[in-house]
Structures are given as structure tokens and as C-alpha cells.
Amino acid sequence: MVSLKIAIAGTRGIPPRYGGFETFAAELSARLAARGHEVAVYCREGSPTTDNRQPTTQPSNGVQRIVLPALHHKYLETVSHTLLSALDALRRDFDVVLLCNAANAFVLPLLRAARIPVAINVDGIERHRRKWNVAGKAVYAIGESFSALFANRVVADAVVIADYYRQHYGIEPVMIPYGAEFPAEDDSDVLQRLGVEGGNYILYVSRFEPENNPLEVVLAYEQIAAIGGRLPTLIMLGSASYALDLESELRGHASDSIIFPGALYGNDYRTLQRNALIYIQATEVGGTHPAMIEAMASGGCVLANDTPENREVGGDAAGYFTLRPSQTLSGTLSEYLSSPEMRELMRVAARARAGEKYGWTAVTDAYERLFTAIAR
């Protein structure tokens, strides 16, 4: 395989301190670098969620970090940083650029005019997120069109997303799933710090945004608690970047049995995934959600909102609920809490499915083939 000079842009950067795209950039870039490619990841200077404290180029796991500023505003942060990243890329002679997020597709004509091959991972159908106003939804709609028109290849991480672009834009996306593997490691002391016991808590992981339904999870848990009996602790792992009113409302439900430790990463995060009694995936928008695959890879019993994307990931290895009416979440959760046998069946099936469909080696192979095919 020919060594390539590859850039990854459109995320907050590495090391990952925010969400799925940042973990994706870290995992993929490190694996590509280990295979002999020269890889750079664009990172945001001053981001409160990313460890970019030094505004200089720093290596991470053999990957070059190119740290550039951004306008820290809900609607301008991503696009301002991506524009600077694209302008910087023009002078670095990359063989190929991987752009993340359809909202960043506005830089595709610039990169293509400079004859830089570009693949874009469009993520989910982001304009359906409730947090965006009309202007934000319009940006994503334009981003979808630009992705289809100007990218050398569009990458979808779920069949549902590939079908959407095929039907709406008449293109044939490359389907490459997200990866998830848990390293062999000792647990951290996070359980002791949070005051919980392994196997005696329910875990929710996501940013606190309306379409991720954190409040619905809390209310369903409280519905069960109101009936009587002692429940495992509910750990709401995440934070809000912009939905501050929602986060404030959520924290109003904090108690000895519902705890909000904020966003945790690395071994703390993996320790919580490995030791959870049940993991809840309540998202309703997006493609493949990394936290759900990671819960499966850790051998977790996963309960997921019944969307096509979550069904595609979980298959027969997860339990499903609907959020409207909300009683189905509390009912499904009660059913699994009362059945150790059902939980064990789901755990075994989830680990097997994650290993079969979502290994990072196969994901890296697919991106390496893609980059080699489109590189100049």
C-alpha cells in the first residue's frame, strides 16, 4: 500500500473530548499512522471540550495536530474552524482530505478547485435536529447538496443514511460503519468516585440535546421509582454545549439515585460502559451512534430508541422502546430490570454483533482503500 499524506478536518480535534466524530478521528488517524501514512488532524484552539491548550502543532499517537482558532458561537464555531482548516490545507500538499459533517461541505468547492481529493463523512441527517433554527436547517440542507455535488466520495456510516443520499441526490455513497473495540485494561476508580457499584446502575451517554431525549429517560426512570421498590442508580453521562436550559432542568432531577457526573472520557468512560447493568440509547436523529456500538462492544445490555438507525446497529442484540408514548420506555426498562436471563442473552449477542460488524481494523481497511482510490 502506497503511503499517503492524509488530513482529517471538521471535528473538534484530538485527543477526543466531545463526541463521536472526535473519537472517530482519534481512532482512525492513529491506525492509519501506524500503517505508515502521514496523518494530520485539524483541532480547535481554545475549545472547552478538547484538550487544545497550546495553539501549536503537537503530535498525538504519531498523528500531527494542527491547531487553529474558531469563533466560539453555536452557529459559527464549526464553519469558521473548517474554513480556516481548508485554507491551511491548500498549502500542505495533502494527497487526500477526509471532511467530517455535512455542515462543512461548503469548503468542498475550494478544495476541489485546488485539485485536492476529498471524501466527506456526512454523519446523520443533521437538519432534523430540533436544536437548529430555520437558518441552521438550511445550512445542513445546502451541505447535503454540496456533499453530493462536490465530494469525490460521500461516506455514510449507516445503510439508512446511504439510502437517503441515494434516493434524494442520485449518488452511490460508500458505506463504512463506525468502529468500536475496548482495550484490555483495568477499571479506573470512577465507580468509587461516583459512589456506585458495578452491575448496579443504568447508564445513559449522550450530549444533553432535545433529540437525544435525556429528560425523557429521567422521567421514565422516575415513573418506575414512583411505583415502589429500589432501583439501580441512573447515571446520566454527558453535558450540554448550548442547550443550557435543558441541562438546568435535568439537574433539577438530581438525587442520590440520579447522578450527573458530566462528560467523562478514556478509561473512566470505558469502565462505566463495562460495568453497567443496562445501557440506554435514546437518540432519535443521526446515523450510527458510537456510544451504542461501544456499549455493545463492552458486552452491555442495550436498550435503544426504536429508530431505523438504531435497529440497523443493534439488530437482534438489543431491546427497543418508543418514546411516544413515553410509557413504553419505562415498561421496557422494567421488563429488563426484572429479567437477568434476558439481560445476559442481550449481553452475549451484543458483544458478538459488535465484534462481527464494527471492528476498527475493518473500518480502517475500508478508509485506506477509499483514500488510495481517490488520491491523486
N, C-alpha and C positions, 0 to 999 in steps of 0.2 A: 504494500500500500504506500503510495506517494505521500510524503509529509506535506501537510498543508498549513497555511497561516490563516487561522480562524478567529473571528470576533463574534462575541455574543453581546447583544445590546437590547435595551428595552426593559431591563429589570432594575431593581434597586441595587443589585450587586452581590458580591461575595465578601466574606462569609455570609451565609444566609441568616437574616434576622427579620424576615417579614412573612413571606408566604410561599406558595408552591413554585412560582417561577424562579424565585431566588434559590430554593433548594435544587430545582432542576438545573439552573445554571452552574451551581457548585458541583453537583454530581457529574453532569455531562462533561464540563470543562476539565475536571481533574482526570477523568477516564480518558478523554482524548489526548491530554498532555502526556499521560502515562504511555500512550501508544506512539509517542514521538511527534505529535503535532504541536505547532506553536500556537497557543491559545491565549486570547485576551478577553476579559470580561469588563464591560463598562460599568462603573459603580458611581453612585450618587454621593457627592460631598455633603456632609452635614445632615444626612438623613437620620432622623431619630431612631429608625428601626434597623439600620445597617451599620456595622462597625467600620465606618469610613472616617475615622477621626483624623487621619493625616491626609491632606489633599495632595498626595503624591502617588506615583505609581509604585505599588507594593506587590510582591509575589504572594500567592496563596496556593499551596499544593501544586507547585510547578506552573501555575497559571498567572499571567500578568494581569494585575488590576489597574485599570485606567480610570482614575477618579476625576470626575468633572462636576461642576456645580449644577444646581437646578433651582427653579423658582418653587418654593415650598407652599404650594396652593393646591387645593383639591383638584382644580381643573387644569392647572398649568405644570404641575411637577413632572409628570411623566413626559409630556410632549416637549417641554423645554430641555430636559436632560437628553432625550432621544435626538433632538435636533443637534445639540452640541456633539453628541456621540457620532452622528452621521457625518458632520463636518470634520471631526477629528479623523474618522475612518478614511476620508478621502486622501489623506497624506501618508497613510501607513501601509499601503500596498497589500491589503488582505486578499487572500485567494477567494474567500467566501465570508459572508456575514450571515449570522442567524439572528433574526429580529424576533422579539417576543411581544405578543399582544397586538391585536388588530388596530388598536388606537394609535399605534406607532407607524402605521402603514403610510402616513403622509410623507415620510422620508424616502420611500421606495423609489419614486422617480429620480430623486437626487442621486441615489446610489447606482441605479441602473444607468443614468446618464454618464456616470463615471466608469461604466463597464465593470462594476463590482457585482458578481453574482450574489443573489440574496434569496434565502429561504425565510419564510415567516411562519412561526407557530402562532396561530390566531387565537388560541385558548378557546373559551366558550363563546356563546352568543351574548356578548357583554352588554349590548344595548338593551337587553331585557332586565338589567339590574335596576331595582327600584331607587337606588341612591342617585341615579343620573337624572338631571332635568332634561328638557327638550334639546338644549344645545349639546349636552353630553351624549344623548342617544344619537343625535345627528352625526357627531364625530365618529362614533362607532360604526354607524351605517356607512359613512364615507370610507372608513377604514376597511370594512369588508370589501367594498368595491375596489379600492386601491390594491388590496391584497391579491384579489383575483386578477387584476389588470397588469400589475407591475412586478410582482414577485416571480422569480424563476420557478419556485415551487411553494405551494401552500401546504403547511403541515397541520394535520388535525390529530389530536390525541384521543379521539373517540369516534366511533363509526357514526354516531348521531351527528357530530359536527361535520364530518366528511360528507355525509348525505345532504346536510343543509347547504354547503357550498356547491355541491354537485347540482342540486335542484335549483338554487337561486342564481347561480353565476355560471353554470355550464362548464366548470373546470373539474379536473380529477385530482383532488388533494392526495398527498402522501399520508398514509395512516401510520403514525408512530406513537405508541402509548407512552405514558409516563412510567418511570421505574420506581421500584421500592424494594430495598433489601435492608435488613437490620444487621449490623456488625455484631460479632461475638464480643461481648463486653460485660463487665459487672454493672449492676444497677448503681445509679447515683444515690445520694441521700435525700432526694426530693420527696420521697414518701414521708420520711421522718420530719422534714421541714414543714410539710403541709399537714402533718398530723393524721395521715390516713394509712390504712393497712392494704397491702397488696391483695387483689381479688375482692376488695370490699368497697369499690367505688365505680361510679358510672362516669365515663369521660366524654366530653364534647370538645372538639377542636375546630376553631374557625375564627376569622375576623368577625367582630360584632357588627354586622351589617344586616339590614332588614331581610334580604333574600336568603341569608344564611340561618334565619329563624332561631336565634339564641333565646329570645324571650319565650317563644312557643315551647322550647324544650324545658325551660324553667317552670312554666305554668303547668305543663303536663306532669312534671315531677311533683309539683305541689298538689296536683289533683290526686295523685296516688297517696301522697303522705296524709292528705285530709281524711282518707278512708280509714286510716289507722295502721299501726304496725311500724316498725323501724325499717327504714330504707338504707341501702348503701349511700355513701356520700356522693353528691353530684359535683364534679369538678368541671367548671366552665373555663377552658383554657383558651385565651385569646384576648384581644383588646380592640379598641375602635380607633381608627386613624381620623375619621371625620364624623362618624355617627355618634357624637358625644352625648346627645340626648338619650339615645338608646342605651349607651353604656351606663349612663347615670341611672336610668330606670332599672336596668339589670341589677346593678349593685345595690339597689334598694331591696332586692330579694336575698341578699347575702345573709347567711346564718351559719350555725355550726354544721349544718348538713348540706349547704350550697356554698361553695367557695370559689373565689375568683382570683387565681394566682397571677393573672396577667398572661403575657406571651412567654413561653419557655422554649428553648431550642437545645439541640445537641443531645447529650446523654440524659439530661433531665426529661426532655420530651420523649425520647425513646423508652426510658424507664416507665413513664406514665402509660405509654401505649402497651408495653409488655405486660403490665400488671393490672390492667383494667378488667373489671368483671364484664362490662358491656361498653361498647363504643357507639355513639350516636352521630350519624351523618345527616344533618337536617337541611343541607343546601338544596336550592331549587333552580339555580342558574349556573351554567358553566359546563365545561366538558368533563374530563377526568379529574377528580379531586384527589390530590396527592395524599392528604391525611387519611382518606378512606382506604387507599391501597396500602399505606403504611400500617394502618390498623390491621388489615388482613395479613400482611407480611409478618406482623408480630404475633400472629396466632390469636387475634382478637375475635370476640363475638360481636359482629357488626349489625346494627340496626340502621337502615337508611331510608330517607325520604324516597317515596316511590316515583322517581323520575326516570325517563329513558336512559339518561347518562349513568345514574347510579345503578340501574338494573344491568346495564352493559358491563359495569365494573364488577358488581357483586355476584351476578348470575344466581345460581342456587346456593351460594356460600354466604348469603346474608339474609337477614329478615327485613321486612319492609313495612312502612306505615305511611299514612297520608296525614297531612296537616290540616286539611279542611274536609270534614270536621276534625277538630283538634283531639277529640276523644280517642281517635284511633291510635295516636302516639302513646297516650297513657295506657290504653288497653294492650298494645303490643309490648310495651315495656314491662307491664305487669306480668304478661304471659311468659316472657323470657326470664324475668326475675324468679319466677316460681318453678322453672324447669332447668335444673342443672344438666340434664341429659340433652336437651335441645341446645343449650349453650355450648356444650362440648362438641356436638356434631358440627355446629357452625364454625367453631374454632379450627377444627381439623380441616374442614373443607376450605375455609378462608385462606389458611396458610398454603395449602396445596394450589389453590387457584392463583394466588399472588406469585408463587414461585414459577408456575407454568406460563403465565401471561405477562408478568410485569417485572421481569428481571432486568437489572441495569445493563448487563452485558449485551443482551439482545437489543436493547434500546440504543446503546452506543454503536453497535454494529450498524443499525439502520441509519443513524445520523451520519456515520462515517461513509457509508455507501452514497447517501444523498449528497454530501458535500463533495465527494470525489466526482460525482456525476455532473454537478453544476459548476464546479470550479473552473476558472479559465485556465 
